[in-house]
Amino acid sequence: MDSFKLLSAEDMLKLVKKAKQGDELAKEELLKGNYPLIKSVVKHYLNKGVDYDDLYQIGSLGFLKAINNFDENFDVKFSTYAVPMISGEIKRYMRDDGIVKVSRSIKTLSIKAKKIIEEYQKQHNEMPQISYLAKELEAEEEDIILALESSRSLISIDAKINESDTNSGLVVDKLVVQDSSEKMIDNIALKEAIKTLPEREKKILLLRYFRDKTQAEVAEIMDVSQVQISRIESKILEMLKKHLK
């Protein structure tokens, strides 16, 4: 990306609102205008075995997630909100082996923040600001943002749907039909077949059939064309069929 236009905070907010409503041109303008921001975050992760271009694409994905999840009630600048999202996306990519791992401290912070949010919403009927949460938890605003967003991250196909419920089923269970005991063996076989898929295919399967994403949405997340997603999806189904024969 050789050229970019610096955006004012006011312009940034206007574009974020448009982008959240599905305006692709607004998203593109935000990406171009925040090229230096994304690049500055990416630089911290160079020389760790991942090419710059790949890191930039992953960072851009984190930036797009920041757009989708940003709330003006957070009372922080969008750029302040976006940085930990970009960084978090890169960190997850570099340490993942198929599932998203979140440090214990971030998990603990997320649980504490959610408890405060619930209590605050009961009393005030609105979402508390990030600055309030940071003060209550004696933490940095960036860490609060990362903790809250970590709970929205892509989860393992073998993870529980509800971590707080010991009787909760697994994500993979949502991908199979469980309407009769006669299908139990087939379901077990399907689960095992899914586990044999490459990590990219698992992610696509999870996004399409558990997260109910369209092929176009998955294509944007994976940074490939919709045609490629369609082909990969067909390939996945063929792989599963062969495994189940």
N, C-alpha and C positions, 0 to 999 in steps of 0.2 A: 504494500500500500504506500505509494509515493507521495500522496498529497492528502491533506486533511484540513478541516475547517474547525477552529476552536469554537466551542459553544459556550454561551453565557449560562449561568445557573437557571435563568428564567427560560431560555430557549430549550435547555436540557429537560426541564420539567414538562414543558409543552409537548416535546417529542416523546417523552416517556408515556404520557397520557395517551397519545395517538398510537404508540407502539403497542400498549396494553390492549387497545381496542382492535388490534390486528393490522395496523397500517405498516406494511412491509417497507415502504419507502422511509418511514420514520425510523424503523429499526436500522436500516442501512445507514441513514444519516447519523444516528447515534453511534454506530460502530466506527464510522469514519471519523467522527468528531472526537471519539475517545481512544483513537489509535495510540496516542502517546501514553495514556493511562494503562491500557492493556499491555503495551510494550514494556512499560516500567515494571509491572508486576512479573511479566514473563522473564525478564532479565535475571531475576533472583533464582530462577530454576534452570539456568543454562549449565552446560557441562555436566549434566547428570544422566546422560545416556538417551536423551530425547531431543530430536531436532527442533530448532527454533520454530519452523513453520508449524510443526505439530503442536508445540506448546502454545503458539499463538491461536490456533484453531480451538484448542481446548479452553484457553482463557476467554476466547470470544463466546464460547458456549456458556461459561460461567457468567459472562456479562449479560447475555440474553436472559439467563435465569434471573439475574438481578432485576432486569426490566420487568419480567413477569411477576415477580414477587414483591416489588417495591410498593410501599404504602406511605403516602404523605404523612400519615399520623405518626410515623416513626420519628418525625422531627429531626432528620439528619439529611445532609446533602446527598443527592443520588450517588455522586462519585465516592463518598465515604462509605455508602452502603455497598457499592459495587466492588470495591477493592477486596474485601474478605471473600466475596462470592467468587471472584476470578481466581484468587489464591487457593481457595478451598477446592475448586474444580480441578486445578492443576495438581494439588496435593493428592486428591483422591485418585486421579489417573496414575500418578507415579507410584502409589503404594498399593493399589488394588490388585487382587489376583482373582477378580470375578465378583467380589462383594465389596460394598463400601464399608470401610473400617473407620470408626470415629473414636478418637482418644477418650479415655475414661473421664478426663477432666471436662471435656466438651459435653459429653453425655450428661454428666452431673450438673453442669451449668444449664443445660437445656431443660432438665427436669425441674430445677429450681426456678428458672425463668417462667416456665409454663405454669407452675403453681402460683407464682406472683401474678401472672397475667389473669388466671382464672379468678383469683380473689379480687383483683382490681376491677375486672369486668363486672363482677357481681355487685360491687359497691358503686361503680361509676357508669356502668353500661357502655363502656367504650374501651378501646385498646390503649394500654399505657404506652408512653413514648419510650424509645430506646434509651434516652438519657435517664429516665426514671428507673428503668430496669438496671442500668449500669450502676447507678447510685445505690440502689437497694442491695445489689449483689456485690458491690465493690469490685466491679470488673470493667474492662475497657469496652467501649461501645462496639468496636470491631469484633471482639470475642462474643458479645451478646448476639450480634447478627449471625456470626458463624454457627453458634450453638443452636439458634432457632431454625436456621436453614438446614442444618445437618439432619434434622428430623424429616425433612422433605426429600432427602436424597434418594437416589435409586437404591433399592434394597436387594438383598440376596434372594434368589429364587427359592432358597431353602429356609428363608427367615420366617418368623412368625408374623402373621398379619397384624396381631395386636400383642406387643411385647409385654404389656401389663396384665394380660389375661393368660393364665397358665393353660387354659383349655383351648386357646386360639389355634386355628389351623395354620398351615404353612401357605406361603404365597403360591407355591406350585400346585396346591390343592385347588386354587381358583382356576387353574388351567385345565382341569380334568372334570368330567361329569361324575357326580357321586349320587346318582338317583336310585341305585339298587345294589345290593350286596353281590349280585352276580358279576358286576363290573369291577369288583375290587382288584382282581388279579391284573386286569387290563390297566387299571389306574396305576398300580404299582409299577408295572412294566413301562408305562408312559413316563412316570416320574424318573425312572432310571434312564430312559432314553433321552430325556431332556438334559439330564446331568452330563451326558456324553457330548453335548453340543459345544462347539467353540464358544468362547466368552462373548464374542460379538453377536453371534446368533442367539445366545441366551438373552442378551440385552434387548435385541429386537423383538423376540418372542414375548418378553415381559412387558415391553412398552405397548405392543399391539394387542395382546390378549388379556393382560391384567390391568394396565393403565388405560386401556381403551383409546389409545392414540391412533389417529389416522395414519396412512402411509406417508402422507405429506408432512405431518408433524414429526414422525419418526425420522424421515429423511432430513429434516432441518436439524434435529438433535444429533444425528449421526454424521451430519455434514456430507451427505451424498445425495444423489438424485432420487426422486420418487420411483423412477423406473428400476434403479438398482435395488431399492428396498423391496419392490414387488418381486424381482428375480430372487433375491436372497430369501424372502419369505417362502416362495415356492420351493426353493432348495431345502429350506428347513423342514417343511412338511414332508418332502420326499425322503429326507434323512430319517425323520421319525418313523415314517411308514416302513422303511427298510429295516430299521432297528426292531420294529415290532413284529416283523414277519416270522 
